[in-house]
């Protein structure tokens, strides 16, 4: 059974990201053929990447920071990912970029989907993440869930966030279908390459 990890890409106080993360996690858990998990970057307080040797370097010594070890293990156990990302200044948050940078082989040849919000519904953040993930040898799926600004504002104004997310059901199901198809194909290919 494939493991799909939903990654909360924001650590800010009062963040919105927990709501769409739990929403998409429920949809994944509703599938009989998925082991869905939640990875919250708050639980992995990693320092900014400052190592002399990159994670992509073959034969590099293991990193010693405990949060990095736990994060790397969680990524290694996962077969696919859904990134929940806000858009900050035309791109993803620094904490999410940093989490990507600490890992390399454990990301390779796995599928990724996106749920985004913020200015332009987070579309620019997703575009930048796609390029980063391709460099990490992940396969981003085409369909993304872009949350309208009205739904984001409902979070801060005490409105009905669930109603806004419910309007995105069909897009979420399409993204999950694509993600699971690519996850299965890539998991089979990884197993055959071993």
C-alpha positions as CSV (number, residue, x, y, z in Angstrom):
1,X,0.0,0.0,0.0
2,X,1.5,3.4,-1.0
3,X,2.3,5.9,1.7
4,X,1.2,9.4,0.8
5,X,2.5,12.2,3.0
6,X,0.7,15.5,3.2
7,X,3.3,18.2,4.0
8,X,2.2,21.3,5.8
9,X,4.6,23.9,4.3
10,X,4.0,26.8,6.7
11,X,5.0,27.2,10.4
12,X,3.5,30.7,11.0
13,X,1.3,31.5,13.9
14,X,-2.4,31.4,13.1
15,X,-1.7,29.7,9.8
16,X,-4.4,28.6,7.4
17,X,-2.5,25.6,6.1
18,X,-3.8,23.1,8.7
19,X,-7.3,23.3,7.4
20,X,-6.6,22.3,3.8
21,X,-4.0,19.8,5.0
22,X,-6.6,18.0,7.2
23,X,-9.2,18.3,4.4
24,X,-7.0,16.7,1.8
25,X,-5.7,14.1,4.3
26,X,-9.4,13.0,4.9
27,X,-9.9,12.6,1.2
28,X,-6.7,10.4,1.0
29,X,-7.8,8.4,4.0
30,X,-11.1,7.8,2.3
31,X,-9.3,5.7,-0.3
32,X,-8.9,2.0,0.6
33,X,-5.6,1.7,-1.1
34,X,-3.6,4.5,0.6
35,X,-1.7,4.9,3.9
36,X,-2.0,8.7,4.3
37,X,0.1,10.6,6.8
38,X,0.5,14.2,7.9
39,X,4.0,15.8,8.1
40,X,4.0,19.2,9.8
41,X,7.1,21.2,9.4
42,X,6.5,22.5,12.9
43,X,7.4,19.0,14.1
44,X,10.8,19.2,12.3
45,X,12.5,22.3,13.4
46,X,15.5,22.1,11.0
47,X,18.2,24.7,10.9
48,X,18.8,26.5,7.6
49,X,20.8,24.2,5.3
50,X,24.5,25.1,5.9
51,X,26.3,21.9,5.2
52,X,29.5,21.7,3.2
53,X,28.3,18.7,1.3
54,X,24.9,18.5,-0.4
55,X,22.5,15.7,0.2
56,X,22.9,14.7,-3.5
57,X,26.6,13.9,-3.0
58,X,27.1,10.1,-3.1
59,X,28.8,8.7,0.0
60,X,28.4,11.8,2.1
61,X,28.3,11.2,5.8
62,X,24.8,11.3,7.4
63,X,23.7,14.6,8.9
64,X,23.7,14.8,12.7
65,X,20.8,17.1,13.4
66,X,18.0,15.1,15.1
67,X,15.1,16.9,13.3
68,X,16.9,16.3,9.9
69,X,17.3,12.6,10.7
70,X,13.6,12.3,11.5
71,X,12.6,14.4,8.4
72,X,14.8,12.3,6.1
73,X,13.3,9.1,7.5
74,X,9.7,10.3,7.0
75,X,10.5,11.3,3.4
76,X,12.2,7.9,2.8
77,X,9.1,6.1,4.1
78,X,6.8,8.0,1.7
79,X,5.9,7.0,-1.9
80,X,4.2,10.3,-2.8
81,X,3.5,13.7,-1.4
82,X,0.9,16.5,-1.3
83,X,2.5,19.8,-0.5
84,X,0.2,22.3,1.2
85,X,1.8,25.7,0.4
86,X,1.1,29.3,0.8
87,X,2.5,31.9,-1.6
88,X,4.9,34.4,0.0
89,X,6.2,37.1,-2.3
90,X,5.6,35.1,-5.5
91,X,6.9,31.8,-4.2
92,X,6.9,29.1,-1.5
93,X,7.9,29.8,2.1
94,X,11.5,29.6,3.1
95,X,10.8,26.9,5.7
96,X,9.4,24.6,2.9
97,X,12.4,25.3,0.6
98,X,14.7,24.5,3.4
99,X,13.0,21.2,4.1
100,X,13.4,20.3,0.5
101,X,17.1,21.2,0.5
102,X,18.0,18.9,3.4
103,X,17.0,15.7,1.5
104,X,17.9,14.3,-1.9
105,X,17.9,10.6,-2.7
106,X,14.8,10.0,-0.5
107,X,12.8,12.3,-2.7
108,X,13.9,10.7,-6.0
109,X,11.4,9.1,-8.4
110,X,8.3,9.8,-6.3
111,X,5.1,11.7,-7.2
112,X,3.9,15.1,-5.9
113,X,0.7,17.1,-5.9
114,X,-0.1,20.5,-4.6
115,X,-2.7,22.4,-2.6
116,X,-2.0,26.1,-2.5
117,X,-3.4,29.4,-1.3
118,X,-2.4,33.1,-1.1
119,X,-2.0,35.8,-3.7
120,X,-3.1,34.4,-7.1
121,X,-4.4,31.4,-5.2
122,X,-0.8,30.2,-4.7
123,X,-0.3,29.3,-8.3
124,X,3.1,31.0,-8.5
125,X,4.3,29.2,-5.4
126,X,3.2,25.9,-7.1
127,X,5.0,26.9,-10.3
128,X,8.3,27.5,-8.4
129,X,7.9,24.3,-6.4
130,X,7.4,22.3,-9.6
131,X,10.8,23.4,-10.9
132,X,12.4,22.6,-7.5
133,X,10.8,19.2,-7.3
134,X,11.9,18.2,-10.8
135,X,15.5,19.0,-9.8
136,X,15.0,16.7,-6.8
137,X,13.8,14.0,-9.3
138,X,10.2,14.1,-8.1
139,X,7.3,13.9,-10.7
140,X,4.8,16.7,-10.1
141,X,1.2,15.9,-11.3
142,X,-0.5,18.4,-13.6
143,X,-3.7,19.0,-11.5
144,X,-3.4,21.2,-8.5
145,X,-5.9,22.5,-5.9
146,X,-5.8,26.3,-5.9
147,X,-7.8,27.7,-3.0
148,X,-9.6,31.0,-3.7
149,X,-8.6,34.1,-1.7
150,X,-12.2,34.3,-0.3
151,X,-11.7,30.9,1.4
152,X,-8.4,32.0,2.8
153,X,-10.0,35.2,4.1
154,X,-12.8,33.2,5.7
155,X,-10.2,31.6,8.0
156,X,-9.1,35.0,9.2
157,X,-12.6,36.5,9.4
158,X,-14.3,33.6,11.2
159,X,-16.2,32.5,8.1
160,X,-17.0,29.1,6.7
161,X,-13.7,27.7,5.4
162,X,-15.3,24.2,5.0
163,X,-17.8,25.5,2.5
164,X,-15.1,27.0,0.4
165,X,-13.1,23.8,0.5
166,X,-16.1,21.7,-0.4
167,X,-16.4,23.7,-3.7
168,X,-13.0,22.2,-4.6
169,X,-13.9,18.5,-4.1
170,X,-13.9,17.6,-7.8
171,X,-10.5,19.2,-8.4
172,X,-9.1,17.5,-5.2
173,X,-10.3,14.1,-6.4
174,X,-8.8,14.6,-9.8
175,X,-5.4,15.6,-8.2
176,X,-5.6,12.6,-5.9
177,X,-6.4,10.2,-8.8
178,X,-3.4,11.5,-10.8
179,X,-1.1,11.4,-7.7
180,X,-2.1,7.8,-6.9
181,X,-1.6,6.7,-10.6
182,X,1.9,8.2,-10.7
183,X,2.7,7.0,-7.2
184,X,1.9,3.4,-8.2
185,X,3.7,3.6,-11.5
186,X,6.9,5.0,-9.9
187,X,6.8,2.6,-6.9
188,X,6.7,-0.3,-9.3
189,X,9.5,1.2,-11.4
190,X,11.6,1.8,-8.3
191,X,11.1,-1.8,-7.2
192,X,12.0,-3.2,-10.6
193,X,15.2,-1.1,-10.7
194,X,16.4,-2.5,-7.4
